[in-house]
Amino acid sequence: MEYKFEMQEGRLKVSVPRELDHHLATQLKEEADLLIDAHHVKKLVFDFANTEFMDSSGIGVLIGRSRNLKFAGGQVVAINLSPRVEQIFRLSGLHQIIPIEDEE
């Protein structure tokens, strides 16, 4: 599965692929930034329902988008974390930067 974007009233939802590695992280980052700028996104939601693996490049994408949106008055959240992805969030400290929410 590749990633997928859904726009809805200033909110961008990103369905993260099964594996978010360096190759996909670069693409996802570039496309997300274009959509965020073009649609003035104030809330970015990363949906990890289908994600089993994320490397440091994926973590970097999340941190970078969070930093950029916070600077613009927006926020980034994560939903549907599997136990493995939740462990990555906790070990990397991402849970302190990006809130984990229940599915909306």
TORVEX-283750 format. One record per residue: residue in three letters; chain; x, y, z of N, C-alpha, C, CB in turn. Coordinates in nm, 3 decimals. Glycine has a CB too. Layout:
ALA; A; X; Y; Z; X; Y; Z; X; Y; Z; X; Y; Z
...
% end
This chain:
MET; A; 0.084; -0.119; 0.000; 0.000; 0.000; 0.000; 0.088; 0.125; 0.000; -0.095; 0.000; 0.122
GLU; A; 0.057; 0.215; -0.086; 0.122; 0.345; -0.085; 0.044; 0.435; 0.010; 0.130; 0.406; -0.230
TYR; A; 0.098; 0.550; 0.037; 0.028; 0.645; 0.123; -0.086; 0.711; 0.045; 0.126; 0.753; 0.177
LYS; A; -0.180; 0.770; 0.120; -0.295; 0.834; 0.059; -0.326; 0.961; 0.139; -0.419; 0.738; 0.055
PHE; A; -0.368; 1.066; 0.069; -0.404; 1.191; 0.133; -0.554; 1.215; 0.120; -0.325; 1.309; 0.071
GLU; A; -0.614; 1.271; 0.226; -0.755; 1.311; 0.221; -0.765; 1.451; 0.282; -0.847; 1.208; 0.299
MET; A; -0.820; 1.545; 0.204; -0.840; 1.683; 0.251; -0.985; 1.700; 0.295; -0.805; 1.786; 0.140
GLN; A; -1.004; 1.770; 0.408; -1.138; 1.799; 0.455; -1.134; 1.923; 0.544; -1.198; 1.677; 0.531
GLU; A; -1.182; 2.034; 0.494; -1.198; 2.158; 0.570; -1.074; 2.195; 0.654; -1.317; 2.146; 0.661
GLY; A; -0.963; 2.218; 0.589; -0.843; 2.261; 0.658; -0.770; 2.150; 0.732; -0.877; 2.368; 0.754
ARG; A; -0.812; 2.027; 0.710; -0.754; 1.911; 0.777; -0.702; 1.815; 0.670; -0.857; 1.840; 0.870
LEU; A; -0.580; 1.771; 0.685; -0.520; 1.676; 0.591; -0.491; 1.547; 0.665; -0.390; 1.734; 0.527
LYS; A; -0.548; 1.438; 0.614; -0.524; 1.306; 0.672; -0.433; 1.228; 0.579; -0.658; 1.230; 0.697
VAL; A; -0.325; 1.174; 0.635; -0.229; 1.095; 0.560; -0.239; 0.951; 0.608; -0.083; 1.150; 0.577
SER; A; -0.280; 0.862; 0.518; -0.278; 0.718; 0.550; -0.137; 0.669; 0.520; -0.388; 0.638; 0.466
VAL; A; -0.065; 0.637; 0.625; 0.076; 0.599; 0.615; 0.086; 0.456; 0.561; 0.147; 0.611; 0.753
PRO; A; 0.182; 0.429; 0.471; 0.194; 0.295; 0.414; 0.243; 0.192; 0.516; 0.290; 0.298; 0.296
ARG; A; 0.244; 0.067; 0.475; 0.286; -0.043; 0.563; 0.427; -0.021; 0.615; 0.278; -0.178; 0.489
GLU; A; 0.517; 0.023; 0.527; 0.654; 0.053; 0.567; 0.690; 0.195; 0.525; 0.754; -0.049; 0.505
LEU; A; 0.724; 0.277; 0.622; 0.766; 0.415; 0.593; 0.917; 0.422; 0.607; 0.694; 0.519; 0.689
ASP; A; 0.985; 0.402; 0.493; 1.131; 0.404; 0.492; 1.180; 0.527; 0.417; 1.187; 0.275; 0.428
HIS; A; 1.311; 0.534; 0.396; 1.372; 0.653; 0.336; 1.308; 0.690; 0.202; 1.520; 0.631; 0.317
HIS; A; 1.291; 0.593; 0.114; 1.236; 0.620; -0.019; 1.097; 0.682; -0.012; 1.230; 0.490; -0.101
LEU; A; 1.006; 0.620; 0.061; 0.870; 0.674; 0.070; 0.864; 0.800; 0.156; 0.777; 0.568; 0.128
ALA; A; 0.949; 0.809; 0.256; 0.948; 0.927; 0.343; 0.975; 1.055; 0.265; 1.052; 0.912; 0.456
THR; A; 1.069; 1.048; 0.173; 1.103; 1.166; 0.093; 0.984; 1.208; 0.007; 1.225; 1.137; 0.004
GLN; A; 0.921; 1.113; -0.060; 0.804; 1.143; -0.143; 0.690; 1.199; -0.059; 0.758; 1.018; -0.217
LEU; A; 0.660; 1.130; 0.051; 0.548; 1.171; 0.136; 0.570; 1.312; 0.188; 0.532; 1.073; 0.254
LYS; A; 0.692; 1.343; 0.231; 0.724; 1.476; 0.284; 0.699; 1.583; 0.179; 0.870; 1.481; 0.330
GLU; A; 0.748; 1.560; 0.058; 0.733; 1.661; -0.048; 0.587; 1.683; -0.085; 0.811; 1.618; -0.171
GLU; A; 0.512; 1.575; -0.101; 0.370; 1.589; -0.137; 0.290; 1.650; -0.024; 0.312; 1.453; -0.175
ALA; A; 0.317; 1.610; 0.099; 0.245; 1.667; 0.213; 0.271; 1.817; 0.224; 0.287; 1.596; 0.344
ASP; A; 0.397; 1.858; 0.207; 0.429; 2.001; 0.216; 0.356; 2.082; 0.109; 0.580; 2.022; 0.202
LEU; A; 0.348; 2.028; -0.011; 0.275; 2.097; -0.118; 0.128; 2.114; -0.082; 0.288; 2.021; -0.250
LEU; A; 0.065; 2.007; -0.031; -0.076; 2.014; 0.006; -0.099; 2.107; 0.125; -0.128; 1.875; 0.039
ILE; A; -0.010; 2.102; 0.222; -0.022; 2.187; 0.340; -0.018; 2.334; 0.299; 0.091; 2.157; 0.442
ASP; A; 0.075; 2.369; 0.213; 0.086; 2.507; 0.167; -0.031; 2.548; 0.079; 0.216; 2.525; 0.091
ALA; A; -0.069; 2.461; -0.014; -0.175; 2.495; -0.110; -0.312; 2.509; -0.044; -0.182; 2.390; -0.218
HIS; A; -0.337; 2.430; 0.060; -0.470; 2.428; 0.122; -0.472; 2.490; 0.262; -0.521; 2.285; 0.130
HIS; A; -0.362; 2.551; 0.302; -0.354; 2.617; 0.433; -0.402; 2.525; 0.545; -0.438; 2.745; 0.433
VAL; A; -0.344; 2.407; 0.548; -0.381; 2.304; 0.645; -0.345; 2.349; 0.787; -0.311; 2.170; 0.612
LYS; A; -0.439; 2.332; 0.879; -0.417; 2.366; 1.019; -0.407; 2.241; 1.107; -0.529; 2.455; 1.070
LYS; A; -0.455; 2.127; 1.055; -0.443; 2.002; 1.130; -0.400; 1.893; 1.034; -0.578; 1.966; 1.201
LEU; A; -0.291; 1.827; 1.069; -0.237; 1.717; 0.991; -0.249; 1.590; 1.074; -0.088; 1.743; 0.948
VAL; A; -0.318; 1.491; 1.019; -0.343; 1.365; 1.090; -0.270; 1.253; 1.018; -0.497; 1.335; 1.099
PHE; A; -0.179; 1.187; 1.088; -0.111; 1.069; 1.034; -0.184; 0.946; 1.085; 0.041; 1.066; 1.075
ASP; A; -0.241; 0.868; 0.992; -0.316; 0.747; 1.026; -0.225; 0.626; 1.003; -0.447; 0.736; 0.940
PHE; A; -0.190; 0.557; 1.112; -0.099; 0.444; 1.107; -0.170; 0.309; 1.109; -0.003; 0.453; 1.223
ALA; A; -0.295; 0.304; 1.067; -0.374; 0.181; 1.074; -0.307; 0.064; 1.000; -0.512; 0.205; 1.016
ASN; A; -0.238; 0.091; 0.892; -0.177; -0.016; 0.811; -0.026; -0.022; 0.824; -0.214; 0.003; 0.667
THR; A; 0.032; 0.055; 0.915; 0.177; 0.067; 0.923; 0.236; -0.034; 1.021; 0.216; 0.209; 0.965
GLU; A; 0.340; -0.103; 0.974; 0.409; -0.202; 1.057; 0.552; -0.160; 1.089; 0.409; -0.336; 0.988
PHE; A; 0.610; -0.071; 1.006; 0.749; -0.033; 1.024; 0.770; 0.112; 0.986; 0.840; -0.124; 0.942
MET; A; 0.855; 0.179; 1.062; 0.893; 0.316; 1.030; 1.038; 0.334; 1.074; 0.798; 0.422; 1.099
ASP; A; 1.123; 0.382; 0.982; 1.263; 0.404; 1.018; 1.284; 0.550; 1.058; 1.357; 0.367; 0.900
SER; A; 1.409; 0.588; 1.078; 1.440; 0.724; 1.123; 1.397; 0.830; 1.022; 1.589; 0.737; 1.152
SER; A; 1.393; 0.795; 0.894; 1.347; 0.890; 0.792; 1.199; 0.923; 0.814; 1.369; 0.834; 0.650
GLY; A; 1.122; 0.821; 0.847; 0.980; 0.843; 0.876; 0.960; 0.929; 0.999; 0.909; 0.710; 0.894
ILE; A; 1.040; 0.903; 1.101; 1.034; 0.984; 1.223; 1.068; 1.129; 1.189; 1.133; 0.929; 1.331
GLY; A; 1.167; 1.149; 1.103; 1.205; 1.284; 1.061; 1.093; 1.356; 0.989; 1.326; 1.278; 0.973
VAL; A; 1.018; 1.284; 0.906; 0.904; 1.344; 0.835; 0.802; 1.395; 0.937; 0.837; 1.241; 0.739
LEU; A; 0.772; 1.315; 1.037; 0.674; 1.354; 1.139; 0.721; 1.475; 1.218; 0.646; 1.237; 1.234
ILE; A; 0.846; 1.473; 1.260; 0.899; 1.585; 1.339; 0.902; 1.713; 1.255; 1.040; 1.552; 1.391
GLY; A; 0.945; 1.702; 1.130; 0.951; 1.819; 1.043; 0.815; 1.880; 1.017; 1.015; 1.784; 0.913
ARG; A; 0.715; 1.796; 0.990; 0.580; 1.848; 0.964; 0.524; 1.909; 1.092; 0.487; 1.735; 0.913
SER; A; 0.552; 1.849; 1.205; 0.504; 1.903; 1.332; 0.563; 2.040; 1.358; 0.539; 1.808; 1.448
ARG; A; 0.692; 2.053; 1.337; 0.759; 2.181; 1.358; 0.701; 2.289; 1.266; 0.911; 2.167; 1.335
ASN; A; 0.687; 2.255; 1.139; 0.634; 2.351; 1.042; 0.492; 2.394; 1.074; 0.639; 2.292; 0.901
LEU; A; 0.406; 2.299; 1.109; 0.267; 2.334; 1.139; 0.255; 2.412; 1.269; 0.182; 2.208; 1.146
LYS; A; 0.332; 2.377; 1.370; 0.327; 2.452; 1.495; 0.368; 2.597; 1.471; 0.419; 2.387; 1.601
PHE; A; 0.468; 2.618; 1.387; 0.513; 2.752; 1.354; 0.401; 2.831; 1.287; 0.636; 2.747; 1.262
ALA; A; 0.315; 2.763; 1.209; 0.204; 2.827; 1.138; 0.074; 2.825; 1.218; 0.182; 2.760; 1.005
GLY; A; 0.079; 2.782; 1.345; -0.040; 2.781; 1.429; -0.126; 2.657; 1.413; -0.123; 2.900; 1.399
GLY; A; -0.072; 2.551; 1.355; -0.147; 2.427; 1.338; -0.095; 2.318; 1.428; -0.142; 2.382; 1.193
GLN; A; -0.142; 2.196; 1.404; -0.099; 2.084; 1.485; -0.094; 1.955; 1.404; -0.191; 2.068; 1.604
VAL; A; -0.013; 1.862; 1.452; -0.001; 1.729; 1.394; -0.041; 1.629; 1.501; 0.145; 1.701; 1.342
VAL; A; -0.121; 1.530; 1.463; -0.160; 1.423; 1.554; -0.143; 1.288; 1.484; -0.306; 1.441; 1.604
ALA; A; -0.138; 1.182; 1.563; -0.129; 1.047; 1.510; -0.247; 0.965; 1.560; 0.005; 0.980; 1.550
ILE; A; -0.300; 0.878; 1.474; -0.410; 0.791; 1.512; -0.382; 0.648; 1.467; -0.544; 0.840; 1.451
ASN; A; -0.453; 0.555; 1.527; -0.451; 0.413; 1.489; -0.312; 0.351; 1.493; -0.508; 0.396; 1.351
LEU; A; -0.239; 0.373; 1.600; -0.105; 0.317; 1.612; -0.113; 0.169; 1.652; -0.022; 0.396; 1.716
SER; A; -0.042; 0.086; 1.578; -0.028; -0.055; 1.616; 0.066; -0.059; 1.737; 0.028; -0.143; 1.496
PRO; A; 0.069; -0.171; 1.809; 0.162; -0.179; 1.923; 0.306; -0.153; 1.881; 0.152; -0.316; 1.989
ARG; A; 0.345; -0.199; 1.763; 0.484; -0.180; 1.717; 0.513; -0.032; 1.688; 0.510; -0.264; 1.590
VAL; A; 0.420; 0.036; 1.621; 0.440; 0.178; 1.590; 0.433; 0.260; 1.719; 0.334; 0.228; 1.489
GLU; A; 0.346; 0.221; 1.810; 0.339; 0.291; 1.938; 0.472; 0.278; 2.013; 0.222; 0.237; 2.024
GLN; A; 0.534; 0.162; 2.004; 0.664; 0.142; 2.067; 0.770; 0.234; 2.003; 0.707; -0.005; 2.055
ILE; A; 0.765; 0.247; 1.871; 0.857; 0.338; 1.802; 0.835; 0.482; 1.852; 0.838; 0.330; 1.646
PHE; A; 0.709; 0.522; 1.867; 0.676; 0.655; 1.917; 0.734; 0.676; 2.056; 0.524; 0.676; 1.919
ARG; A; 0.718; 0.579; 2.142; 0.765; 0.593; 2.280; 0.918; 0.592; 2.290; 0.707; 0.482; 2.367
LEU; A; 0.982; 0.499; 2.219; 1.128; 0.489; 2.226; 1.197; 0.610; 2.165; 1.174; 0.363; 2.155
SER; A; 1.137; 0.666; 2.061; 1.198; 0.782; 1.995; 1.162; 0.915; 2.060; 1.157; 0.784; 1.849
GLY; A; 1.063; 0.913; 2.148; 1.017; 1.037; 2.211; 0.913; 1.112; 2.128; 1.133; 1.127; 2.237
LEU; A; 0.870; 1.054; 2.017; 0.770; 1.119; 1.932; 0.640; 1.149; 2.007; 0.740; 1.032; 1.810
HIS; A; 0.605; 1.062; 2.101; 0.480; 1.081; 2.175; 0.481; 1.211; 2.257; 0.456; 0.963; 2.268
GLN; A; 0.599; 1.267; 2.281; 0.608; 1.394; 2.352; 0.593; 1.514; 2.258; 0.742; 1.403; 2.426
ILE; A; 0.607; 1.488; 2.129; 0.600; 1.595; 2.029; 0.466; 1.590; 1.954; 0.717; 1.583; 1.930
ILE; A; 0.421; 1.469; 1.924; 0.300; 1.449; 1.844; 0.198; 1.372; 1.927; 0.331; 1.373; 1.710
PRO; A; 0.085; 1.435; 1.960; -0.016; 1.367; 2.039; -0.075; 1.246; 1.966; -0.126; 1.464; 2.076
ILE; A; -0.104; 1.141; 2.043; -0.171; 1.024; 1.990; -0.317; 1.036; 2.029; -0.106; 0.890; 2.044
GLU; A; -0.405; 1.036; 1.927; -0.548; 1.052; 1.952; -0.622; 0.927; 1.910; -0.603; 1.174; 1.877
ASP; A; -0.744; 0.913; 1.963; -0.834; 0.809; 1.915; -0.878; 0.847; 1.776; -0.956; 0.788; 2.010
GLU; A; -0.920; 0.749; 1.698; -0.968; 0.780; 1.562; -1.083; 0.879; 1.570; -1.013; 0.651; 1.488
GLU; A; -1.081; 0.972; 1.477; -1.181; 1.081; 1.479; -1.312; 1.035; 1.420; -1.130; 1.202; 1.402
% end
